[in-house]
Amino acid sequence: MRKSVYANYASFIRTSREISDLEGELVSLKNLLSSRANIIHGIADGARIESLPDRTDHAREAADFRIRRHRASKI
């Protein structure tokens, strides 16, 4: 059994490194997707504000406040 452990040790180390690299790539991908989602939400929120009629200043201010609060909570 000892010979088997030593014979497979290099393969185990190589596989462990690959797993670690993949975990890092997954974290990067998660961060990228989160960033893209925030951009899309920001654009959507901006489009909603722009589409409000002029007579709804209170609604526009409330929407602006919600966006600022949402962005502040992300920091």
PAKOLMI-402046 format. One record per residue (C-alpha): x, y, z; residue in one letter. Coordinates in steps of 0.2 Angstrom, whole numbers, padded with zeros to 4 digits, always signed. Example, Ala and Ser with C-alpha at 12.3 -4.5 7.8 and 13.67 -1.06 7.14 Angstrom:
PAKOLMI-402046
+0062-0022+0039A +0068-0005+0036S 
This chain:
PAKOLMI-402046
+0000+0000+0000M +0014+0012+0004R +0021+0010-0014K +0004+0014-0021S +0003+0030-0010V +0020+0036-0016Y +0017+0031-0034A +0001+0041-0035N +0007+0056-0024Y +0012+0066-0039A -0004+0063-0047S -0013+0068-0031F -0003+0084-0030I -0006+0089-0048R -0025+0085-0046T -0026+0096-0030S -0018+0110-0039R -0030+0109-0054E -0045+0109-0041I -0038+0124-0032S -0035+0133-0049D -0053+0129-0054L -0060+0135-0037E -0051+0152-0041G -0058+0153-0058E -0076+0149-0051L -0074+0164-0038V -0068+0175-0052S -0083+0170-0063L -0095+0173-0048K -0088+0190-0046N -0089+0194-0064L -0107+0188-0065L -0111+0198-0050S -0104+0214-0057S -0113+0211-0073R -0129+0209-0064A -0126+0225-0054N -0123+0234-0071I -0139+0227-0078I -0149+0232-0063H -0142+0249-0063G -0147+0251-0081I -0164+0245-0078A -0166+0256-0063D -0160+0271-0073G -0172+0267-0087A -0187+0266-0075R -0182+0283-0068I -0180+0291-0086E -0197+0284-0091S -0206+0292-0076L -0217+0307-0082P -0212+0325-0076D -0227+0327-0065R -0221+0313-0053T -0206+0322-0045D -0210+0313-0029H -0210+0296-0037A -0193+0300-0046R -0185+0306-0030E -0191+0290-0021A -0184+0280-0035A -0167+0289-0034D -0167+0286-0015F -0170+0268-0017R -0156+0267-0030I -0143+0276-0019R -0148+0265-0004R -0146+0249-0015H -0129+0255-0021R -0123+0260-0004A -0128+0243+0003S -0117+0234-0010K -0102+0244-0004I 
